[in-house]
Amino acid sequence: MKKNMSNIDRIIRILIAVVAAVLYYNGTLTGTIGIVAVVIAVIFVLTSLINFCPLYSIFGISTRKK
C-alpha cells in the first residue's frame, strides 16, 4: 500500500468523522442515515490513520505531494 493521502486530506476526513459522530450521538442523525454516517466516519478515520484510500488507488488519485 503506497500512501496516497495528504495531511490536509487526513484532517478534513477526521473533522467530518467527528462531526458525524457528534450528530449521531446527539440524536440529530437517527435511523439508517445515522448508522450510515457512523460507518462512513469509521472508514474515514481508518483511512486517515493509514494514509491510504483504496478508492484513490482505483481511480489513480493521490493528494500527496510528489
N, C-alpha and C positions, 0 to 999 in steps of 0.2 A: 504494500500500500504506500503509494507516494503521496506525501502531504499536498493538498490542493486548496487549502483554505487560509486566507489571510487573517491577521489579528482582528481587523475591523469586522470581517465576516463572522468570526467567532463571537465577538462581543455583541453584535446585533442578534445573533441566534440565541445567546444566553439571555439577553434582555427580553426577547419575545417569549422565551420559555418561562421566565419569571412572571411576566405579565399574565400569560395564560394560566399558570398555576395559581396566582393570586385571584384571578377572576373565577376560577373553578372553586377554590376553597371559600370564597366569599359568597358563593351561590349565584353569581351573575351568569356564569355559564353552567347550564344544567343539562341533564339528559345525554342524548347521543352527541350533541355538539360539544358538551363539556368533556366527555370521555375522549373524543377525537382530538380536542385541543390538548389534553394532557398527554396523550400518546405522541402527538407531534412535538410537544415540549420535551418529552423524554428523548426522542430521536434527535432533536436539536442539541440538547446537552451532550449526548453521547458523541455525536459527530464533532462537536466543538472540542471535546476533550481529546479526541484522537487526531484532530486536524485533517480529517478525511471525510469527504462527502461522496458516497457511491454514485449519486446522480450526476455530480460534476464529472466524474471519470467516464461515465457512459456517454455524456454529451461533449467531452473533451474540454470542459471549462476548468480554469484554475484562477483563483483570485490572489494567489501568492505572487510576489514579485519574483522575477527570474533571476 
